[in-house]
């Protein structure tokens, strides 16, 4: 089931990227290319479902290119990255041993559940209540533990304000590097 969901997500992502791209010339792509891409998508889904970071990294060549969810083009493997504590903690020990932590920010919520302003307070409160109720169930506790999330907490925006100086500094460094 997880493989199918990831396959559908990957397929939707590929379709979204393809919809934004100019139409390929008739000589672009072959049946062999399509077969290789489909095999790569399936290998990605399988590795992701297993939590096999090493296998995921192996799927990317040094000269690969992809478009991130923010529309930015990413070329090749990164020499440095900004990574949240939760994915770092969940990475296999052999992967963590290959990384050096250069700096840390104050603790921040690693995942937020947001609602659109058009929702009424009653709807927002019902969603909040459902999330908190789920977190209190055995299934919810197992989900939180497996994901390294800790627990749900109500935030008031101070977490994001505390992070703002770091975001500005990172943005300035990235702009200077271009």
HUSUL-V966511 format. One record per residue. RES is the residue in one letter. SS is DSSP state (A for helix, B for strand, O for the rest). OMEGA is omega in degrees with one decimal (* if undefined). D_LAST is the distance of its C-alpha to the last C-alpha in whole Angstrom. Layout:
# HUSUL-V966511
RES;SS;OMEGA;D_LAST / RES;SS;OMEGA;D_LAST
This chain:
# HUSUL-V966511
X;O;-179.9;42 / X;A;-179.6;39 / X;A;179.6;38 / X;A;-179.7;39 / X;A;179.3;37 / X;A;178.6;34 / X;A;179.4;34 / X;A;178.7;35 / X;A;179.4;32 / X;A;179.7;30 / X;A;177.7;32 / X;A;177.3;31 / X;A;178.7;27 / X;A;179.9;27 / X;A;179.8;30 / X;A;178.2;27 / X;A;-179.3;24 / X;A;-179.0;27 / X;A;-179.3;28 / X;A;-175.5;25 / X;O;174.6;24 / X;O;-179.1;26 / X;O;-179.1;29 / X;O;174.8;29 / X;O;-176.3;31 / X;O;-177.8;34 / X;O;-179.2;34 / X;O;175.4;31 / X;O;177.5;32 / X;O;175.9;35 / X;A;178.6;38 / X;A;177.0;36 / X;A;-179.2;33 / X;A;178.4;34 / X;A;-179.7;36 / X;A;179.3;33 / X;A;179.7;31 / X;A;178.6;34 / X;A;179.7;35 / X;A;178.3;31 / X;A;179.3;31 / X;A;177.8;35 / X;A;177.7;34 / X;A;-179.2;31 / X;A;-179.3;33 / X;A;179.8;36 / X;A;179.7;33 / X;A;179.2;32 / X;A;178.7;36 / X;A;-175.0;36 / X;O;-176.1;34 / X;O;-177.3;33 / X;A;179.8;29 / X;A;178.5;30 / X;A;178.4;31 / X;A;-179.2;28 / X;A;-178.3;25 / X;A;-179.8;28 / X;O;-176.9;27 / X;O;177.0;24 / X;O;178.9;23 / X;O;-177.1;20 / X;O;-177.8;19 / X;O;177.5;20 / X;B;176.0;18 / X;B;176.8;18 / X;B;-179.6;18 / X;O;-179.0;18 / X;O;177.8;20 / X;O;177.8;17 / X;O;-179.8;17 / X;O;178.9;13 / X;B;179.5;13 / X;B;-178.9;13 / X;B;173.8;14 / X;O;178.9;16 / X;O;-178.4;17 / X;O;173.6;15 / X;O;178.8;15 / X;O;-178.2;15 / X;O;170.4;16 / X;O;-174.5;17 / X;O;177.0;21 / X;O;-178.9;24 / X;A;-177.7;27 / X;A;177.6;29 / X;A;177.9;27 / X;A;-179.9;27 / X;A;-178.1;31 / X;A;179.5;32 / X;O;178.8;30 / X;O;-178.9;32 / X;A;-179.1;33 / X;A;176.7;32 / X;A;179.8;29 / X;A;179.6;28 / X;O;-178.8;30 / X;O;-175.5;27 / X;O;174.5;24 / X;O;176.0;24 / X;O;-177.7;23 / X;O;-179.2;21 / X;O;177.4;22 / X;O;174.5;24 / X;O;171.1;24 / X;O;-179.4;28 / X;O;178.1;29 / X;O;173.4;28 / X;O;-176.9;30 / X;O;-178.5;28 / X;O;179.3;29 / X;O;173.8;31 / X;O;-174.8;33 / X;O;174.0;33 / X;O;178.6;35 / X;O;179.8;35 / X;O;-179.1;36 / X;O;178.0;39 / X;O;177.9;40 / X;O;-179.5;44 / X;A;-179.7;44 / X;A;179.2;47 / X;A;179.4;44 / X;A;179.4;42 / X;A;177.5;44 / X;A;177.9;46 / X;A;179.3;42 / X;A;-179.7;42 / X;A;179.9;45 / X;A;178.8;45 / X;A;179.8;42 / X;A;177.6;44 / X;A;178.0;47 / X;A;-177.7;45 / X;A;-179.4;43 / X;A;-179.7;47 / X;O;175.5;48 / X;A;178.7;48 / X;A;179.4;46 / X;A;178.5;44 / X;A;178.5;44 / X;A;178.2;43 / X;A;-179.0;40 / X;A;-179.7;39 / X;A;179.6;40 / X;A;-177.6;38 / X;A;-179.5;35 / X;O;-174.3;35 / X;O;-175.1;35 / X;O;-179.5;37 / X;O;173.6;39 / X;O;173.2;38 / X;O;176.4;38 / X;O;179.7;38 / X;O;-178.5;35 / X;O;179.5;35 / X;O;179.5;31 / X;A;178.9;31 / X;A;-179.0;29 / X;A;178.0;26 / X;A;179.0;27 / X;A;-178.1;27 / X;A;-174.1;23 / X;A;179.9;21 / X;A;179.5;20 / X;A;178.8;19 / X;A;178.9;17 / X;A;180.0;16 / X;A;178.8;15 / X;A;178.6;13 / X;A;179.1;11 / X;A;178.7;10 / X;A;179.0;9 / X;A;178.7;7 / X;A;179.4;5 / X;A;-178.8;6 / X;A;-176.9;4 / X;O;*;0
